[in-house]
Amino acid sequence: MKRVGISGFGTVGRRVADAVEMQEDMKLKGVAKTTQSATASKAQHNFGLYGIKDSHMQDMKSSGLSVEGNLRDLCRVSDVIVDCSPSGIGAQNKPTYQDMDVKVIYQGGEDVEVADISYNSYSLENDGINAENIKSARVVSCNTTGLSRLVKSINSSYNVERVSATLIRRGGDPGEISRGPINDIVPTMEIPSHHSSDLNEMIPEVEVSTRAVKSPTTSMHMHSIEIEVENEVNASNIKELLDSYNRICVIPSKYEEVRSPADLRELSRMEDRTFGSIWENTVWGDSVSVSGNYISLFQGIHQRSIVVPENIDAIRYLMGESISDSIMETDSCLNMGSLFR
Amino acid sequence: MKRVGISGFGTVGRRVADAVEMQEDMKLKGVAKTTQSATASKAQHNFGLYGIKDSHMQDMKSSGLSVEGNLRDLCRVSDVIVDCSPSGIGAQNKPTYQDMDVKVIYQGGEDVEVADISYNSYSLENDGINAENIKSARVVSCNTTGLSRLVKSINSSYNVERVSATLIRRGGDPGEISRGPINDIVPTMEIPSHHSSDLNEMIPEVEVSTRAVKSPTTSMHMHSIEIEVENEVNASNIKELLDSYNRICVIPSKYEEVRSPADLRELSRMEDRTFGSIWENTVWGDSVSVSGNYISLFQGIHQRSIVVPENIDAIRYLMGESISDSIMETDSCLNMGSLFR
């Protein structure tokens, strides 16, 4: 039984906690956070609550919560910590993890140097066997996770030469009421955007050019993608190939009511999934088109949940288990790919 | 003196009317529209008001407006009609123009077959001399106008081989309060979008792939563009080249307050321009980047005003005059390119 601790109980932390509890080979030992709050109370009742520092413990205790200890205590009872802190805080926690000699998974908001390797399940050449010596992994960001899965899948059957993508990012998550933009599209002036080097961490052999804008939406990221492959292809073969991966959903043409991210969010709430998660890349089948050796398509990326399966796999990876076995186990546990079945 | 009539007095019609009045070689003979309204009253006072049909004349007269006649009457006193009707209505007016043997300019919302030629000033190989036999021109849409100017400009110095662009379209104009989307990005499933064939009407020799989404904004369209040229280039040369065209503004890095379409709209209102028009392509200089023989950039396109200079040039073109002379005259009249001077 793999003993898992989670530090940070925000958007990603609570979804990873939920998914860990669904795995038969994992035991969630507790969640460490900084503040007393409604979610701290839920953590206390469901998993066991820790403070990151002693001062956080004191605050939480003063407000009547029962607290098991601090982050060091959580490390002591865990084989792997999944750090789901806000961007940059993972790096601040790193000395504690090193000191406690615990394996750790960081999120994509951290700099690439924070961990021994950057991680996406579909992009791992080494199958994880003999990965016991790897101490830490950084699960790449939601956008890069979506790009990695897609490009790696196509690359498995066709030789991908170049990826050109525009990422139309959601401005903030629902509830992040102070973020923008409103009624504006804000381009990220740096071209290529940071997603290019991130994707190259996963797939070094492909030429990548990404451009990013922020949009006044909250539901999902939208990717407008063109992929150049070595030889001519046809669209139905591409759709069939993508659909063969559990972590990529091709939205069938017949579902005319699923034309946008908002439609996808509504559909996902009809599934038996906590938080209405969409763990899969969602590719509009009608948009998949081919001209010579260029493949174009639109895909939606649910920023809040897409990295969850990769975090679960990364736990097994750091414990030296086979990634391909883990993918099968995670996908089966989460009933991945069920959205359009 | 070229006698110009305008049919349709919406977003484009009123901006073209304003620009026609600024030209020394043109006389605005009147504006034809269908309904009595606040803008009909303005047309009556400023230019002379016509009804499209007799019934429209009667309606406007009943509401106390003074009306000069119907569309046929306007054709009778005009050398060129600029049809600025809503999409599809231009085609409905076509029999009247043919019957009255008047030259006519249609807008990009009409099908390509409506006119003898599709038109963009920068894309015309034939300089307009001996164009007297051409009866009608269709000024391509705002998005295609912006793409045509950009690609043609780069193609003048570098051999453009391929254009790949994602058009993040504004959902509606300010005031179009019933349009969407709200809080959603809606992809146009057809790839390539219609802008590809439209751009190829202007520049047939270039391979084009466009993808389009609708966004919950009203201010401007945003283009995320990649252009493949024959040989390696460098970014400063590209910026210098683009900046040498009056109809393309390269936003200087030093203007840090101009990072989005909303910023551009505010800046344009500080100019001496009716409607705060932005007739130019607006390219963010900081976004212009080069990798080998790929050029990437973001440009903003003001959907309400960018086609105005092309409509003015097209009037002279249909009258058999030189396009290069017209471009100079229009640019000077409108003080084009002044945004960042």
Interface residues (C-beta under 8 A of the other chain):
Chain A: S164 T166 I168 P181 N183 D184 I185 V186 P187 M189 I191 P192 S209 R211 V213 S215 P216 T217 T218 S219 M220 M222 S224 E226 R259 S260 P261 A262 W284 D286 S287 V288 S289 S291 Y294 S296 L297 F298
Chain B: S164 T166 I168 P181 N183 D184 I185 V186 P187 M189 E190 I191 P192 S209 R211 V213 S215 P216 T217 T218 S219 M222 S224 E226 R259 S260 P261 A262 W284 D286 S287 V288 S289 S291 Y294 S296 L297 F298
